Amino acid sequence: MTSKDDSTYGRQFAGWYDRIFPKGGQADLTAKKLASLHPNHGLGALEMGVGTGRIAIPLARETGEVVGVDSSPEMLSELEKDVAAAGVDVKGVRGDIRTYTDDRQYGLVYCVCSTLSMLLAPVDQQQAVSRAAERLAPGGVLVVETHNKPAILAWHGEQQRMTYFVPYPDPGTGLQTHSTLVPEGDLWHCSHIWFEADGTSRVGTERSRLTSPEEVDAYAAAAGLRPEGRYSDWGSAPYTPQGAMFVSVYAKDT
């Protein structure tokens, strides 16, 4: 992942990120959808906020080379170990998605799992989308997945603070989240407690900026991209304001 404060996110979550967002399952389905959107596998793919490689590793199995940018050395260390075990063509690069550049043009650039929303100001989000657009080859595709602002606001209703628990498939495991909305700046603060079956727990806190689909459309338009589609999930279900996430697809003219 990548945020303005990249010194803490990876340090907090790298060791148990894969417990919250497991590899396989939904991650593999996401990779298959991204592979279907990739217009030219020979040009490779670029992930903005690669984390531990939950998406990059299965995508590389589908399409070949993936370059993954992340600001967290802890996340990149986990990525390196999993890439070595998987034997796939994924290269992790430490960098800031707002300023990252290289001498490549890719067929697919993607920024998923709400990485864009971890940038806490519109100018930073615009910079990240602009950098992504610059790395696209003509005819290339940008895919953005992030939290759906209308749904999160509706879910909170009149409550600024909420606490909820999500049980996971492994018996005795789950994630408790303390969620706080900060209207100034559209900020969303979440403190998480992960419970293991042996009674141990992990704690981490993250901040994000709730971002509407229309804002992401505006960022993409300013970067010279045109909209190709918007969905509520990786199964291409039609977008709905009630969906917790949205996936937007943009293309660069040939």
N, C-alpha and C positions, 0 to 999 in steps of 0.2 A: 504494500500500500504506500501511498504518498500523501503527506499532509504538510501544512505550513510548519508545524512543529514535528519534524521527522525524528527528533531525538528520543521521543518517548513511545510512539506507537509500536514500533518493532520490538523495542526493549520489553514492553509490557506483554505483547501478544505472540511473539514469534514461537515460543515453546508450546503454545496450546491453540494457536490459530486453526490448525487442522482439526481440532476437536469441535470447534464452533462451526467451521465450514469444511466438512470432510471432503477428501479426495474421492473420486469415483462417483457413482450415482448421478446426482444433479449436475455436478461439474462436468462429467462426460457428456451429458446431454447438451450442456451449454457449448462445449467444444464442438460437438457435431453441428450445431446450428451455426456457429461461427465459421466452420469449415464450408458449410453450404453457401455462406455469404461471401466467401473469399473468392475474388474474381480471377486471381492468377497465383496459384500456389508457388510457381517458380520465383516470384518476387519476395516470398517470405511474409511474415507477419510481425507486428510490433505491439507488445502489450504495455500500456501505460499504468504502472502499479502492479507488477507481477506477483508480489508477495512470495508465497512458498511454491508457486507454480501449479496451483490447483487447476487452472484452466490451460496454462501454457503447455504443460506436459501432455495431456490428452490431445490438445490441438496439434502439437508437433507430430503425434502419431498419425493424425489424419492428413496433414498438409505439408509436413516438413518444417523447415527452419522457423523458429520463433525467437525474436530478441525481446527481452523483458527488462523494463526500466523500473527501478525502485529506489527510494531514498534511504531505506533501512538496511544497514549492513547485517542486522540480525535476520531479517527476512531472506536476504540474498544468501546467507550462509545455509539456511534451511533449504532454499531452492537448489543450491549447488549439490547438497547431499542427495536430494530426491532425483535430480536430473541424472546424476551418476548411477543411481540404482536403476533408473528407468531406461537409460541408454538412448535418450532422444536428443534431437538437435535443438536445444534451448540454451541461449546465452543470456546470463544475467548481467546487467550493467547498472552501476550505482549512478543515479542522477535524479534531477528534479523535473517532473513532468511539465512544469511551466516553462522550462528553459531548454529541455533536452533537444539536441540535434545530432545528426550524424551525416554521413555522405551517401545514405541509402534512400531509395524510394520503395515503399512496400505496397503490396496489393491490399493488405488489410491492416488497419490500426484499430485497436479496441481498448476500452477503458471501462471495466465492469465492477460489480460488487460495490457500488457507491463510492469508488475512488474519487471521482470528480467532485462529489459533495464534501469530501474531506478537505478541500480547498475552501477557505472560510470567507472569501470575498469574491464578488462577481468578476473583478478584474483578473484575479488569479484563475478562476474557472475559464474565462475567455482566453487567457494566455495558454492554458493547457490544450484547449480545443484548437487554437491556432497552430500550436506546435505539432499537434497530431495531423492537421490538414497539410502542413508543409511536408510531412514525411510520406504522404500518400503519392503513389504514382498516378498519372492520368487514368481515369476509370476505376481508381481504387475506392475502397469502402471504409468508412469510420463507423464503429458501433459503440454506443454509450449505454450503459445500464446504471441506474441510480435510484435512490428512494424517490417515491412519488409524493411530492409535497402536499397535494390536496388530500390524499389518503391519510397521511400522518397527522395533519391538522384535524381532520374529521375524527380520527381515532381518539385523539386527545380530548376533543370536544371543548368543554369549558375548563378542563383540568390542565393546569400547567405542569403538574407532576403526576406520574403514574409508575406503578411497579407491577411487573408481570413475570411469570415463569413459563418457560418452554421446556417440556420434557423431551429428551432425546431417546432414540431407539434402544441404546444400551441400558439395561436396568440400572436404576440408581443414579443416572446422569441427567443433567439438565442445565439450563442457563436462566438465571434470574437477572432481570434488567431493571434499573431505576432510570426512568426516562424523564427528562426535563426540557421543556420548550422555552427558548428565550426569544420573544418576539423581535427585539432589536437585533437586526441582522439575520433573522430567520434561522437562528442557530438551534441545534438539537444536541443536547448533552446526554450521553448514555454511559452509565456505570454498570459493568457486568460482573456477575459472580458465577463462575463455572464450578459445578459440583461433580466430583467423581464418585464412583460407587464405593470406594474405600474410605469415604468421609473427608478426603482432602478437597480443597477448593483453590481457585485462582481468581484474582481480581484485576480488572483493567477498565480504563475510562477512555472514551473517545468523544470527539466533537465533530459535527458535520454541519454543513449549511444546506437546509432544505431547498431543493432546486426544482422548479416546475419544468414540464416538457417544453413550454413556450420559451423559457429562458435558454434551454439547451438548443432549441431551434435557432434562436437569435445568435448564439455563439457560433453555430455552424454556418449560418448565412454570412456573418461577418468574416468568417474564414474562407468564404468562397465555395462552400459545399451546398448541395441541394438535398432535400429530404427524400428518402426512399421508402420509409415505413416506420410505424411505431406500434409496439406490442406491450402487453401486460406481463408476458413471461417468455421463456425460451422455446415454448411450444407454439409461438406465433399467435396466441390468443389476442383478439382485438383489444386495443387499449381501452381502459376504463378508469375514471377518476378514483374508483374505489380500490384499485389494485395497489399493493404496497410498493411495488417497483414498476419501472417502465424501461423498455428497451427501444432506443431510437437508432435508426440506420440512415446514414448520409453517404452521398457519393460525390466524387470529384470528377468534373467534366473531362472528357478526353480531349 
